[in-house]
Amino acid sequence: MHDDVCLSMDSGEPDVMRRVGVATSFAPMTSFEPPALSRFGQAAPSFSSMQTTQPSKAQLQSQSVAVRQSSVDKGRWNLVDVPVLPEYHPLEKTAVLVSHTSPLEVSTRISDVLRDRSIEAFYEDDKAKVKCTTENGVAFRVRLYRGRGEFKHGIIVEVQRRFGVSVNFHADTMAILDAAQGKVPSPPPSSLAGSLPLVSDSEDEYQTDGTSSLAMVSTMLKHPGSDSQYLAIQTLSSLTNASKMGPSTARKVSVELLKPDNEVGSKVLSLVLDKKKEVDRMFNLQVTAMTVIANALEAVNGAVSDIVRENLRPVLLQELGQAESNPRSAQMAARCVEFLLEGDHNIGELEIVLETALEAGTARHAGLRRQAQVCLDKINEGESR
């Protein structure tokens, strides 16, 4: 069998290497309704009624030290051995055999490409598995097995898609499989927008205002179905994204969203402030909600009320201080900080957690590393003036 050939039903290989059943389905494997989202039909607290606790400087420094000690160890996947492929395991079509290469070398290659493509990764060495989430919210798994019989000289690398849709996911998959084989993977996309076309403000016949757009999202959020609520947050993420909707539309929606008494804005913030993280089990809505806030702050260039600023600040400090455990959320928090630096009452606190985020990003998430560095550079520019 050739090393770079994907394993499939019609490869003519022994049963141990064959795919079982029908073609891959990209539908979600389970049905789950986040508990927090079922409350969207009720009145949400306003920005002004929410209270958050500022972490102390000692707590921030302690978090920073802990992350710096662990990020180097957890940033790379260092497998010494992998299990043998189960006899009746149905391999995905997105699987390759890497011949005469150690598990350590294969796993290191994979962790490097995950970091470079800003894919959040959590490694389970005992199962030779890594749980991944792309910047666009696609959840997938990478699993390693040793081949059986005549294929025992090789390591099987399998990518299993679990949830989400993205135009970039195929490129991510191929980059992972290429890297595992020692090939040079394709470069990551230049932005989260991927290849989606920009909706030009000048070409759009209907110029929406922020109120009507948020009214539509509010209606979706009140629907009891989890799919509708998930779509609502995704829609809001696009509406506040200037690279997708154009700066004029994004700004109009964002101005309304960030008003202290805005119902939809308060619901988005309640997702960000959810300490139990109940909504993160499948839909990753907490990260998406943080993305909405980051998009909105960028669209209005940080022009928000003191109420909104003070409610967000402790959450951003916490997410940045715990960047190693959730680099995607930390990246969005750093985006928020970039537009809230001016006028902040304690830059020193922000600098501590940004250094923590930079360490974690350097080890495991290129997007977080870049965004944390942007913020630190802005702080240094301000101090040098």
C-alpha positions as CSV (number, residue, x, y, z in Angstrom):
1,M,0.0,0.0,0.0
2,H,1.3,3.4,-0.9
3,D,1.9,5.7,2.1
4,D,-0.1,8.7,0.9
5,V,-3.2,6.8,-0.3
6,C,-6.3,7.4,1.7
7,L,-7.8,4.2,3.1
8,S,-11.3,3.4,1.7
9,M,-13.7,0.6,0.8
10,D,-12.6,0.2,-2.7
11,S,-8.8,0.1,-2.1
12,G,-8.7,-3.6,-2.5
13,E,-6.9,-4.1,0.8
14,P,-7.5,-6.7,3.5
15,D,-10.5,-6.2,5.8
16,V,-8.5,-4.8,8.6
17,M,-7.7,-1.7,6.6
18,R,-11.2,-1.4,5.0
19,R,-13.8,1.1,5.6
20,V,-17.1,-0.4,6.8
21,G,-20.5,0.8,5.8
22,V,-21.6,3.7,3.8
23,A,-19.9,7.0,2.9
24,T,-19.1,9.5,5.7
25,S,-22.0,11.5,7.1
26,F,-21.2,15.1,8.2
27,A,-24.4,15.4,10.3
28,P,-24.0,15.9,14.1
29,M,-23.7,12.5,15.9
30,T,-25.9,13.5,18.8
31,S,-28.8,15.9,19.6
32,F,-28.1,18.2,22.5
33,E,-29.8,21.4,23.7
34,P,-27.6,23.6,25.8
35,P,-29.3,24.2,29.2
36,A,-28.5,27.9,29.2
37,L,-30.1,28.5,25.8
38,S,-33.5,27.2,27.0
39,R,-33.7,30.4,29.1
40,F,-33.6,32.7,26.1
41,G,-37.3,32.9,26.1
42,Q,-37.2,34.8,29.4
43,A,-36.1,38.4,30.0
44,A,-32.3,38.6,30.0
45,P,-30.5,40.8,32.4
46,S,-29.2,44.1,31.0
47,F,-25.5,45.1,30.9
48,S,-26.0,47.4,33.8
49,S,-27.6,44.8,36.0
50,M,-24.8,42.3,35.6
51,Q,-22.0,42.2,38.2
52,T,-18.7,40.6,37.7
53,T,-15.7,40.2,40.1
54,Q,-12.3,41.6,39.2
55,P,-9.5,39.0,39.8
56,S,-6.7,40.3,42.0
57,K,-3.2,41.0,40.7
58,A,-1.8,38.1,42.8
59,Q,-4.4,35.7,41.2
60,L,-3.4,36.9,37.8
61,Q,0.3,36.4,38.5
62,S,-0.4,32.9,39.9
63,Q,-2.3,32.0,36.8
64,S,0.5,33.3,34.6
65,V,3.1,31.2,36.3
66,A,1.0,28.1,36.2
67,V,0.3,28.5,32.4
68,R,3.9,29.2,31.6
69,Q,5.0,26.0,33.3
70,S,2.3,23.8,31.6
71,S,2.0,25.3,28.2
72,V,5.4,24.0,27.0
73,D,4.5,20.5,28.1
74,K,0.9,20.6,26.7
75,G,1.7,22.4,23.5
76,R,3.0,19.4,21.7
77,W,1.7,15.9,21.3
78,N,4.5,13.5,22.3
79,L,3.2,9.9,21.9
80,V,5.6,7.0,22.7
81,D,3.2,4.3,21.6
82,V,-0.3,3.9,20.0
83,P,-2.9,1.1,20.1
84,V,-3.2,-1.4,17.3
85,L,-6.1,-0.7,14.9
86,P,-9.2,-2.7,16.3
87,E,-10.2,-5.5,14.0
88,Y,-13.6,-4.1,13.0
89,H,-12.9,-0.4,13.3
90,P,-14.6,1.5,10.4
91,L,-11.9,3.9,9.2
92,E,-12.9,7.2,7.8
93,K,-11.9,8.0,4.2
94,T,-9.8,10.8,5.7
95,A,-7.1,8.4,6.9
96,V,-3.6,7.7,5.8
97,L,-0.8,5.2,6.6
98,V,2.6,6.6,7.6
99,S,5.2,3.9,7.1
100,H,8.3,3.3,9.1
101,T,7.8,6.4,11.3
102,S,7.6,6.5,15.1
103,P,4.5,7.6,17.0
104,L,6.5,10.4,18.5
105,E,7.5,11.8,15.2
106,V,4.0,11.6,13.7
107,S,2.3,13.1,16.8
108,T,4.8,15.9,16.9
109,R,4.2,16.8,13.2
110,I,0.4,16.8,13.9
111,S,0.7,19.1,16.9
112,D,2.9,21.5,15.0
113,V,0.4,21.9,12.1
114,L,-2.5,22.2,14.6
115,R,-0.7,25.1,16.3
116,D,0.3,26.8,13.0
117,R,-3.3,26.6,11.7
118,S,-4.7,28.0,15.1
119,I,-6.7,24.8,15.7
120,E,-7.5,24.3,19.4
121,A,-6.2,20.9,20.5
122,F,-6.6,18.9,23.7
123,Y,-4.4,15.7,23.8
124,E,-5.4,12.4,25.3
125,D,-2.2,10.3,25.2
126,D,-3.8,7.2,26.8
127,K,-6.2,7.0,23.8
128,A,-3.8,8.4,21.2
129,K,-6.4,10.9,20.4
130,V,-6.6,14.7,20.1
131,K,-9.9,16.7,20.3
132,C,-9.8,19.7,18.0
133,T,-11.8,22.8,17.2
134,T,-11.0,25.1,14.2
135,E,-11.3,28.9,14.4
136,N,-14.6,28.5,12.6
137,G,-16.0,26.2,15.2
138,V,-15.7,22.8,13.4
139,A,-15.1,20.1,16.0
140,F,-13.1,17.0,14.9
141,R,-10.8,14.3,16.3
142,V,-7.5,13.0,15.2
143,R,-6.7,9.4,16.2
144,L,-3.5,7.3,15.7
145,Y,-3.3,3.5,15.4
146,R,-0.7,1.0,14.6
147,G,-1.5,-1.1,11.5
148,R,-2.2,-4.8,11.7
149,G,-0.6,-7.7,9.9
150,E,1.3,-6.6,6.8
151,F,0.7,-3.0,7.8
152,K,2.2,-3.2,11.2
153,H,5.2,-1.2,10.0
154,G,3.0,1.9,9.8
155,I,1.0,4.4,11.9
156,I,-2.6,5.1,10.7
157,V,-3.7,8.7,11.1
158,E,-7.5,9.3,11.0
159,V,-9.4,12.5,11.0
160,Q,-13.0,12.3,12.2
161,R,-15.3,15.3,11.8
162,R,-17.9,15.7,14.6
163,F,-19.7,19.0,14.3
164,G,-19.8,22.2,12.4
165,V,-19.3,23.4,8.8
166,S,-16.6,25.5,7.3
167,V,-15.3,26.1,3.8
168,N,-11.7,25.7,5.2
169,F,-12.2,22.3,6.9
170,H,-11.1,20.3,3.8
171,A,-7.9,22.3,3.6
172,D,-7.3,21.8,7.4
173,T,-7.8,18.0,7.0
174,M,-5.4,17.7,4.1
175,A,-2.8,19.8,5.9
176,I,-3.0,17.5,8.9
177,L,-2.7,14.3,6.8
178,D,0.1,15.8,4.7
179,A,2.1,17.0,7.8
180,A,1.7,13.5,9.4
181,Q,3.4,12.0,6.4
182,G,6.2,14.5,6.5
183,K,5.0,16.6,3.6
184,V,4.9,20.4,3.6
185,P,1.3,21.3,4.4
186,S,-0.6,24.0,2.6
187,P,-0.5,27.4,4.4
188,P,-3.4,28.3,6.7
189,P,-6.0,30.8,5.3
190,S,-5.2,34.4,5.9
191,S,-8.4,35.2,7.8
192,L,-11.5,33.7,9.5
193,A,-13.6,34.9,6.6
194,G,-11.9,32.2,4.4
195,S,-13.0,32.3,0.8
196,L,-16.5,33.7,1.6
197,P,-17.2,36.7,-0.6
198,L,-17.5,40.1,1.0
199,V,-21.0,41.7,1.0
200,S,-20.2,45.2,-0.2
201,D,-22.1,48.0,1.4
202,S,-22.1,50.0,-1.8
203,E,-23.5,47.1,-3.9
204,D,-26.2,46.0,-1.4
205,E,-29.6,47.3,-2.6
206,Y,-31.1,47.1,0.9
207,Q,-29.1,49.0,3.6
208,T,-30.2,47.3,6.9
209,D,-30.1,49.2,10.2
210,G,-29.0,47.7,13.4
211,T,-32.4,47.6,15.1
212,S,-34.1,45.5,12.4
213,S,-31.2,43.0,12.2
214,L,-31.1,42.5,16.0
215,A,-34.9,42.1,16.0
216,M,-34.5,39.2,13.6
217,V,-31.8,37.6,15.8
218,S,-33.9,38.2,19.0
219,T,-36.8,36.3,17.4
220,M,-34.4,33.4,16.6
221,L,-33.1,33.3,20.1
222,K,-36.5,33.0,21.6
223,H,-37.3,30.0,19.5
224,P,-37.2,26.8,21.7
225,G,-35.2,24.8,19.1
226,S,-31.5,24.6,19.8
227,D,-30.7,24.7,16.1
228,S,-32.5,28.1,15.8
229,Q,-30.6,29.5,18.8
230,Y,-27.2,28.2,17.5
231,L,-28.0,29.8,14.1
232,A,-28.9,33.1,15.8
233,I,-25.5,33.4,17.4
234,Q,-23.7,32.4,14.2
235,T,-25.8,35.0,12.2
236,L,-24.9,37.7,14.7
237,S,-21.3,36.7,14.4
238,S,-21.5,37.4,10.7
239,L,-23.6,40.6,11.0
240,T,-20.9,42.2,13.2
241,N,-18.0,41.0,11.0
242,A,-16.9,43.9,8.7
243,S,-14.9,41.5,6.5
244,K,-18.1,39.6,5.7
245,M,-20.8,42.3,5.8
246,G,-18.9,45.5,5.1
247,P,-17.9,48.1,7.7
248,S,-21.2,50.1,7.4
249,T,-23.5,47.2,8.2
250,A,-21.2,45.8,10.9
251,R,-21.0,49.2,12.6
252,K,-24.8,49.8,12.6
253,V,-25.5,46.4,14.1
254,S,-22.6,46.7,16.6
255,V,-23.7,50.1,17.8
256,E,-27.1,48.8,18.7
257,L,-25.8,45.5,20.2
258,L,-23.4,47.3,22.6
259,K,-26.0,49.6,24.1
260,P,-26.4,48.9,27.8
261,D,-30.1,48.2,27.5
262,N,-30.0,46.1,24.4
263,E,-31.8,42.8,24.9
264,V,-29.7,40.8,22.4
265,G,-26.5,42.3,23.6
266,S,-27.3,41.4,27.2
267,K,-28.0,37.8,26.1
268,V,-24.7,37.6,24.3
269,L,-22.9,38.9,27.3
270,S,-24.7,36.4,29.6
271,L,-23.3,33.6,27.4
272,V,-19.8,35.1,27.8
273,L,-20.3,35.4,31.6
274,D,-21.6,31.9,32.0
275,K,-19.3,30.6,34.8
276,K,-20.6,27.0,34.6
277,K,-19.8,27.0,30.8
278,E,-23.0,24.9,30.3
279,V,-23.3,25.9,26.6
280,D,-19.8,24.7,25.6
281,R,-20.5,21.0,25.4
282,M,-21.3,20.9,21.8
283,F,-22.1,24.2,20.2
284,N,-19.2,26.2,21.5
285,L,-21.6,29.2,21.9
286,Q,-19.5,30.8,24.6
287,V,-16.6,31.2,22.2
288,T,-18.9,32.4,19.4
289,A,-20.5,34.9,21.8
290,M,-17.0,36.2,22.6
291,T,-16.4,36.4,18.9
292,V,-19.5,38.5,18.5
293,I,-18.3,40.9,21.2
294,A,-14.9,41.1,19.6
295,N,-16.3,41.8,16.2
296,A,-18.6,44.5,17.6
297,L,-15.8,46.3,19.5
298,E,-13.7,46.3,16.3
299,A,-16.6,47.7,14.3
300,V,-17.1,50.6,16.7
301,N,-13.3,51.0,17.4
302,G,-13.8,50.4,21.1
303,A,-16.4,53.2,21.6
304,V,-18.6,51.7,24.3
305,S,-20.1,52.8,27.5
306,D,-18.3,52.5,30.8
307,I,-21.0,50.0,31.9
308,V,-20.2,47.6,29.1
309,R,-16.4,48.1,29.5
310,E,-16.6,47.3,33.3
311,N,-18.7,44.2,32.8
312,L,-16.4,42.8,30.1
313,R,-13.1,43.6,31.7
314,P,-13.0,40.9,34.4
315,V,-14.1,38.3,31.9
316,L,-11.4,39.2,29.5
317,L,-8.8,39.0,32.3
318,Q,-10.0,35.6,33.3
319,E,-10.0,34.2,29.7
320,L,-6.5,35.5,29.0
321,G,-5.2,34.2,32.3
322,Q,-6.5,30.8,31.5
323,A,-5.4,30.8,27.8
324,E,-3.9,27.4,28.0
325,S,-7.2,25.7,28.7
326,N,-9.2,27.6,26.1
327,P,-7.0,29.3,23.5
328,R,-9.8,30.1,21.1
329,S,-11.7,32.1,23.7
330,A,-8.5,33.7,24.8
331,Q,-7.8,34.8,21.2
332,M,-11.2,36.5,21.1
333,A,-10.6,38.1,24.5
334,A,-7.4,39.5,23.2
335,R,-9.2,40.9,20.2
336,C,-11.6,42.7,22.7
337,V,-8.7,44.0,24.7
338,E,-7.1,45.5,21.6
339,F,-9.9,47.9,21.3
340,L,-10.4,48.6,25.0
341,L,-6.8,49.4,25.9
342,E,-7.2,53.1,25.5
343,G,-8.5,54.5,28.8
344,D,-8.1,51.3,30.8
345,H,-7.5,52.0,34.5
346,N,-4.9,49.3,35.1
347,I,-2.8,48.4,32.1
348,G,-0.4,46.4,34.3
349,E,-3.1,43.8,34.9
350,L,-3.8,43.4,31.3
351,E,-0.1,43.1,30.5
352,I,0.3,40.2,32.9
353,V,-2.5,38.1,31.4
354,L,-1.5,39.1,27.8
355,E,2.0,37.7,28.6
356,T,0.4,34.5,29.8
357,A,-1.7,34.3,26.6
358,L,1.4,34.9,24.5
359,E,3.2,32.0,26.2
360,A,0.2,29.7,25.6
361,G,-0.2,30.9,22.0
362,T,3.4,30.4,21.2
363,A,3.2,26.8,22.4
364,R,-0.1,25.8,20.8
365,H,-2.2,28.4,18.9
366,A,-0.7,30.8,16.4
367,G,-3.8,33.0,16.2
368,L,-3.7,33.6,20.0
369,R,0.1,34.3,19.8
370,R,-0.4,36.9,17.1
371,Q,-3.3,38.6,18.8
372,A,-1.6,38.8,22.2
373,Q,1.5,40.2,20.6
374,V,-0.6,42.9,18.8
375,C,-2.0,44.0,22.2
376,L,1.4,44.0,23.9
377,D,2.9,46.0,21.1
378,K,0.1,48.6,21.5
379,I,0.9,48.8,25.3
380,N,4.6,49.3,24.6
381,E,3.8,52.0,22.0
382,G,1.7,53.8,24.6
383,E,4.4,53.6,27.2
384,S,7.0,55.0,24.9
385,R,5.0,58.1,24.0
